[in-house]
Amino acid sequence: MLKLNQVRLEFSDRVLFKDIDVFVGEKDKIGLVGKNGAGKSTLLKIILGDQPINGGKVIKPKDYSIGYLPQELEFASKLSVKDEVLKAFEVTKYLERRMEEISEELTVREDYESDGYMNLAEELNHVSTQLGLYDIDSQDEQVERILLGLGFERADFQRSLSEFSGGWQMRIALAKILLQRPDLVLLDEPTNHLDIDSVEWLEEYLKSYSGAIILISHDRYFLDQVSNRTVEIINGKVFDYPAAYSKFVGLREDVIQKQKEAKKNQERDIKQTETLINKFRAKSSKAAFAQSLMKKLDKMDIVEVDDEDHSAMQFRFPSAHRSGKVVVSANGLSKSYGDKQVLKNLNFELIRGDRLALVGKNGVGKTTLTKVIAGLTSYSGECEIGAKVDIGYYSQNQNEDLPSSSTVLDVIDKEATGEVRTKIRSLLGAFMFQGDDVYKRVSVLSGGEKARLSLCKLLLHKYNFLILDEPTNHLDMVSKDVLKEALNQFDGTLLVVSHDRDFLSGLTQSVLEIKNGDMTFFPGDIKEFLDRKKAKSIADFERNKSAKAKAPKSNGASEKKKWNLSKKVKSLESEINTLEEKIKDCKQKGAELDFSDHEKVKEQMQKQSELEDSLLKKMEDWEQASEELNGL
């Protein structure tokens, strides 16, 4: 387990974290949420040890392992995909060597009751458990299962890492983390580069993961499926709730409403008390009473309402002129990259007013098709744009499309024409670029700020056909809601590439799926499409239970050792029964708590987590002792 104790972080005149406390239990699945710029990614770096802090400390056990997947990374490796991923198992070589060393020492030693002997036995148990997690006899199978689950084909396994884009390299990094099975996994927007199939696979994998997870994601459904706790960052403070995201939203609203009511009642009581004090303080016969009322006010704990951040984008797409009935007409449309054919003889029509979701695994040609329609890449066959069609294109790679050396103001000023030039500041303000923010250079903007700036550019022209390629990447929950509402009010034609099911639900009316170069049309919402697709899917691999590695048996053990082990097994069984009763009682008390009392909820959760940690340790000790006793 890990604990952040009174952590404080300051940047110049801004306090990012104000003496925050966060506890991470052994099996906690935590969704870390907050607006862009709240400090979510920074908090992960603090836990990892990559970000110095101004106060407090991060407390964790000596051998506590952490795996971290950032939003952006790049490999310099020239290895093949499989060889790079197999590097995740390098630690097993050390563990195997250490097991042999400890086993040999325990065989020759006879000081069975000494602290040194018991310390070695405990280390052997720990090393054996760690080695069992890696399941060294099935490493190739594990690598294949995870790579296939993350969307790779077997033909990709021997390809050089340098041949893959940043998104696919991110998947390789994720595969290595999952195979290493650290005590704590830190994931910063892991679904940004995954298709729907891979997201669903990752959901199932993380739900059954044996360690702890802290997850940053703007995908509500993904958070609901994976997390069992939600930690929200608002204005430098953290609010911790024992619930997945959707339930957390309701709990938080309920808590704040109760706080507001309590504060209102308290303010009324204070006002009434102050009226009485003013009325009686001048009368000698009532002076003592007035003094007691004043003492009462001094001792009163003022009710505080938790901070709320209501800042959000505010915009609507401008109405545009009406296009012709046929917006896009394709006949025999094909596209190849070298020997690889991505799109094969596609024939389709997009009609004015269509609202389409374009889905498919990464690399099947979704982005390629959007670029063909937008006139940004070459192709063979026919792709005709209809009469009076004006296309607005949003690229998922806005990091590359925005000029890094320009300021926010320069980007919009360069694109704006006509009357809108007089409203540039107001327009940027609607996208939360206020004050000196407009002079920030693109190179220092966060992913969310770049996404907002790219969306702002779309409003500079009255487009009647919007093509959006992964528009929700890097946007926080509130910004996604604002964008979705704006798109629902958009009166033109819409084509959206997205892996965010919650965003697509209720936004589009039909689905286009690209698979093996072909395109299939499905009428209905994304949820209907997924239900239909799930019924047809077949898993390539089934999860196999890992066989735990067993420690070598000691030879020549004495009768005294047998007696000691037998005594230890019985003692551990008694301790396990006691702990199970305590946990049962703790859970019952936790269910009766008022969630609005943050401190009591946190205290109860910590107590339960500590008891569960103790139980797990005792059960591991019991299993080890029982196996050793049976071996003798």
N, C-alpha and C positions, 0 to 999 in steps of 0.2 A: 504494500500500500504506500501511498505518497500523500504528503500534506504541504500545502502552501500556507505559511504562517506569517500573517501581518505583512504581506508583500506590498511594497510601494515602488512605483516607477514614475519618474518625471522626465519629460523632454522639454528643455528650455523653460517656458512659463506655464506649460501644460502638465497637469498631473493625470497620467493615464490610469494608474491604479492607486486607490487610496486605502492602504493597509488591509488588503483583502485576505480572506481565509478560504481555502478550498481543500476538501478532503476527497481522496480517490481511493475507494475500496478495491479489494482484490479482483472482483468480477463486475465492477460498475461499468455500465455503458452510458456515457455522458454525452448529451448533445450540447455543444457550446454555441450559444446564439447571441446575437446583438447586431446592431447596424454596422454598415461598412465604416471602418475607422474606429470602432469601439475598442479594439485591442485584442481580438480573438487570436489572430495569428501570432501576435506578440506574446500572448500568454502561453501558447504552445512552446515558443522559443525559450521562455523563462523556465518552463518545466524541463526542457531538454538541456538547459544550461548554456545556451547560445546567446542569451540576452542578459547582460548584467542588470542588477536591480539596485535601487537606492536604499532599500530597507527591508527587513524581514528575512526569511530564509525558506528554502525548499528542502523538506525533510523526506528522505527515502532510505530504504535498507541498502546495505553495502553492495550486494550483488543484484540490485534492481536493474532490469534491462528495459530500454525504451526504444521503440521503433517510430520513426518520424517520416511522414510523407508531406512535403511542402507543396505549395501551389505550383511552383515552377522549379525545374531542375534540368540539368543536361549531363549526360554521361560522356566521359572521354574514353571509355573502354572500346577496344577493337575486338572483343570476344564475340562469339555467337550469342544469340538470345539464351539458349539453354545453358551454356557454360557460365554466362554472367549470373543467371539465376541460381545455379548450383553453388555459387560462392556463398550463398546463404547458409550452407551447411559446414563452413569452415570451422565453426565453433565445436562441432561434434568430434573433430579430431583431438582437440584439447581435452574434451570431456572423457573420451575413451582412454586417453593416456592417464588422466588423473584417476579414473576408476581402477586401472591396473595397479598404479602406485599405491593407492589406499588399500586395496585388497591384499596385496603382497605384505604390506606392513601389518595389517590386522592378523594375518595368518601366523606371523612369527611372534607377535606380542602376546603376553599372558597377563598384563595388568588390566584385567577386564573391568575393574571398578574405578579406575583412575579417570580424572577429567580429560587427560590427553586421549585415552582410548575412546571415551564417549564422544569427544569432539570429532574424532576421525570417523566414528560410526555415523554421526549426524551428517558429516560432509559427504560420506558415501551415499547416504539416503538422498541427499539433495542432488548430487551429481547424477545418480541413477534416475531420479524423477525427471531432471532436465533432459537427459539423454532419451528417456522414453517419449518425451514430447516430440522429439525430432523423428522418431520411428525410422532409424537409419537403414533398415532393411528394405524400405520402399521409397527411397529418395526420388528415383526416376519417376515413379508413379505419381508422387506428390507434385513434382514439378509439372508434369503433363496435365494433371487435374486442374491445377491453379492457372496455368497458362491458357488452357482451353476455356476455362471458366471466364477468364478476363478477355476473351475474344481472339486469341491467337489461333492460327491454323498450325497443324503439325509441320507443314512445309516451311513455316516461319522459324522453327526452332534452331536451324543451322544457319540462318541468315545473320549477317553482321549487325551488331547493335547500331552502327552508324547509318544503316539504311532506313532506320525508322524515325518518324517525326517525334516532336517533343511529347505529344499526347501518348504515343505508344511507348516511349521511353518511361513515361510516368507509370504506365501499367507494369513495366518490368520492375521498377523500384517497389511498387506495391506488392508484386509477387514475392520479392525477396523478403519483405517485412512479414508477410503472412507465413512464409516458410520458416522464418527465424522464431516465430511465436514468442515475442518478448512479453514481459510482465505487463507493459503498458504500450498501447498503440495510439499514436497521435496522427490523426488524418485531417488534413486541411483541404476541403473541397475535393474528395476523392472521386466524385461522380462527374466532375467537369469534362473528363475525357473518356467517359464510358458510354456505350450504347445501352439501350433498354435491357437487352439480354444480360449484359455484363453487370448492370446495376442490380438486377434481380438476383443474379448469382452471388454477388458480393453481400447483399442483404442477408441471404441465408447463411453465408460463411461467417459473417460477423456476429449474427445472433447466437451461433453456437460456439463462438470463440471462448476459450477457457480463461483468458486474461482480461484486463481492463482496457477500455477504449475511451478516448476523448475525440469526439467527432465534430468538425465544423462542416456544416452543409446548409444550403439554402433550399434543399429538396425536402419539403414537409413530410411527404410519404416515406422517404428514406429514413428520416429521423425517427418517425413513429415506429417503423419496423425494427430499427436497430437499438434505439436508446431506451433506458429505463429511468434516467434522470435528466433534468435540463438545468443548465447553469447559464443564466443570462447576464451579460455585461451591459450596464447602463451608467453613463457618466462616472466612470471610475469605480463603481461598486459592482458586486456580484450578488445575484439572487438565486438561491438553490432550491429546486423543487423535485420531490421524489416521483417524477412522472415523465412520460414521453411528451413530445412537443405539443401535440394537439390538446392533451389534457392539461398541460402546463399553462397554455394560453387561458383556459377557463379558470384554473386555480388562481392565476395571477390577477385576472380581472376581479375575481371574487375577493381576494385579499385586499387589493387596493380600494375596492368599494367599501369594505368593512372599515379600513383605516380612515377613509374620508368621513364615514358616518361617525366613527369614534372621535375624530378630530373636531367635527362639527358640534357634537354633544359636549366635548370638553371645553371648546371655546364659549359655548353658551353658559356652562357652569362657571367658567372663569369670569365672564362678564357679570353674571349674577352675584358672584362672590365679591368682586370689586365694587359693585353698587352698594352691597351691604357694608363693606369696609368704609367707603366714603360716607355712608349714612351715619354710622355709629362711632367713628374714630374721634369725632369732636365732642361726644357726650361722655362725661367722666364715668357714668354708671355702666356704659357699654364699651369702654376702652379695652377692657380685658378680652371681651368677646371679639372685638375688631382685631386685636393682636393675634388671637388664636386663628382667625380666618387668614391673616397675612402669613402666618407660619404654614398653614395648610397649603397656600398657593406656592410658597417657596419650596415645599417638599414634593410638589406635584411633578410627576414625570410627563413631559409634554409629548403627546402623540405625534409621531412623524409619519407622513405619507411617503411611501417609496417613490424614488425618482421615476419619471416617465419621460421618454424622448419621443415627441410627436413629429419631429421633423421628417419630411418626406418630399419626394418629387411631386410636382403638380403640373400636369400637362394633358393636352388632347391633340391628336393628330388633326391638322387642318383639313377641311373639306376640299375635295379636288373635283375637277371636271370629270364627266362621265366618259368612260372608255367604250370601245366597241364591244360587242357581245363576246367574241372570242378573244381572250387575252393572250394566250400562247397556243400555238399549234405545232406539234412535232411529228415528223414522219421519218422513220428510219434513223433516228438520232443515235449516234454512237460516239464513244470517246475512249481512246486508249492512251496509256502511258508506256511507251516502249512495247514490249510483248504482252503487257497486261491490259486486257480489255475491261474497262470499268462499266461502261454502259453499252448495251447491245440492242440496236434496232428498236428504240423506244418509239411508240406511237401513242400520242395522247393529246387532249385538248383541255385547257383551263378556261373556264367560263367566268365572265364578269360576276363578281359577288361570291365566288368560291372561297371557302375558308378551309385550307388543307394543312394537315400535319404530314411532314415528310420524315419517315423513320427508316431504320435499318442499322445494321452493325457498322461500327467505324470502319472506314476504308472501302465501303461498298459503292460510294459515289454520290452521296447526298450533297456534300459541298460542291463537288464537281458539277452536278446538275444545276444547282443554284447559280453557279458562275456561268454556265452555258446560257441559261435563260437571261442572266443579267448582262450578257455580252462581254464577259471578262476572260473567257478562254476559248480556244479553238475547238472544233468538233467536226464530225462528218455527218452527212444526212441533212435534214431540214429542221429548223427551229425558227418559226416566224412569230414575231411579236405583233399583236393586233393593233387596230387603228386607235390612235389617241391614247395609247398605253404609256404611262410614265412610271418607270421603275425606281423604287427606293430600295437600296441594298444594304443590309447590316451584316458585316462579316464577323465570324466568331474570333478571328485573329485581329481584333481592333488594336492590339498592342503594336502590330506591325503596320497597320493602316494609318495610324495617327503619327504626325511628325514629332519625334521625341524632343527636338530642341525648341519647338514652339510653345508658347504659353496657351492656357485655356482660352483666353480672350482672343489671341491671334488665330487659333483654329476656327472659331466661329466667325470672327470678323472677315476672314479670307473667303468663307463660303457664303456669307450673307449677301443678299442683293435686294435692291428696292427698299420698300417701306420697312422691312424687318430690321434693317441696319440701325434704325432709331430705337429698337427694342432689345438690342443684344444683351444688355445688363439684366433686364427683366427676365429674358429667356434663360440666361444662365442661372439666375436666382431660382427659377422654377425647378432647375435640376440640381439645386443645393450647392451651387458655386457662388458664394457670397463674399463681399469684402475683398480682402487680399487673395482669396482662393483663386480669383480669375487670373492672377499673375503667376500661378504655379506652372512650371514647365511639365509637359506631358511625361517626361522621363521619371518624375518623382511621384506621379499619381499612383494610387492603389488600383487594383483590378476593378473594384466597384466604381471608382471615379472615372476610369477610362470608359467603362461601359456606359455610364451616364452621359459622358461627353459625346460618345458616338450616337447615342439616341437623340441627343440635343441636335446634332447635325441633320437628322432626318426631318426635323420640324422646319428646316429652313426652306423647304420646297413642298409644294402641294402634290405629293405622289398619289396615284390611284391604284398602284400595285406594290405592296410591300413584300420583300423577300427577306426573312430574318433567319440567320444561321446561328443557332444557340444564343439567343438574346439574353437569357437569364444567367449565363455564366458570370459569376462575381457579383451579381445583384443580391442585396439583402432581401429578407422576406417582404418588408413593406414596399420596397421599390418594385419587386416583382408583381405585387398586387396592383400597384399604380399602373405599371406597364400593361398588365392584363386588362384592366378596366379601360385604359385608353384604346387598346386594340379591339375590345368588344364594341366600342363606339365608332371605330373606324369604318367608313362606308365604302371602302374599296375592296379589292381582291387581296387575299392574304395567303402566303405560303411560309410555313414555319418549320424549321429544323430544330428539334429539341428532344432531349432525353428526360426532361422534367415532366412527369405525368400529371402532377398537380397543376402545373401551369397550362398544359394543353387541354386538360379537362374543362369543358364548358367554353373553350375558346374556338376550337375547330369543329367542323361538321363532317369531315371525311379524312381518311388516312391513305397516303401513298407509301407503300413499302417497296424499297429497293433490295433485291436479293439476287445474287449471281448474275448481275448485269441487267436483269429484267425488273419491271415495275408492275405492281399489282394494286388495284384500287379497292378500298374497303369503305363502304358507306357507314356513317356513324361516328360516334365519339371515340376518343383514344381508349377509354375504359372498355368499351365493347370490343374494340380491336384486340386488346390485351387478353381479354377473357377467351376470345376465339383462338388466339395464338397459343395461350397456355395449354389449351386442350390438345394441341397438336405437337407440342414440344417434347423432345426426348433428351434426357440428360446423357452426355457422353460418358460421364463417369459417376459412379455412386460413391458416397463417402464410405470409407472403410474405417472401422475402429482401429486405432493405433494400438499395436501390441507393446505394452510397456517392457522396456529392457530390464532384465533382472540382474541384480548384483551377483557376482560369483560367490559360490558357497565357500565358507571357511573350512579348512581341513583340520582335523585333529583337535576339535574343540573339547574342552573338559566338561565333566558333569556339572561343575560349578557354573559354567557359562549357560548350560541348559536351564539350570534352576533360576539363574538371574533373568534369563529371557522370559521364562514362564511367569515369573513374578511381575515383570514389566508389562507383559501382554494383559494380565488380569487388572493391573493398575490402570492401564490405558483404557480398557473397556469401561471401567467405573467412571473415569474422567469424561469419556465420550458421552455416556448416558446423562451425566450431570449437565454437560454443555448443551446437549439437545433439548433438555427441559428448559434451560435458561433462554435459549433462542426462541423456543415456542412462546414462552412468557413475554419476551421482548417484542416479538411480532404482534402479539395481542395488544400490548400497551401502545405500540406504534400506530395500530389501526384506530385507536381511540383518540389520538392526538388531534389538536386543531392545527391545520396546515398554515394558518396565518401566524402562528408562533414560530418564527424561523429558527430561533436558537434551540428551542426544545426539539423541533423536528431534526435539526442537524445533530444535536446531542444523541437523540435516540438512534438515528441512522448510523452514527459512528460507533455507538455501543454495540448495535447489532452486527455491524461489519467486523468489529474486533472479535466478537464471540464466534462468528462464522470463520474468521481466519484461524482462530485457536482450534476450532473443531476440525478444520481441514488439516492443520498441522498434526493434531493428535491422531487423526485417521491414517495419515501417511506414516506416522511413527508406528501405529499399530500394525499396519499392513507390512511394513519392513520387518518389524520384530517377529510377526507371525511367520513370514516366509523364511526368515533366518532360523527360527525355532523348528519349523517343519523340515528344513534342510538338515538339521542336526539329528 
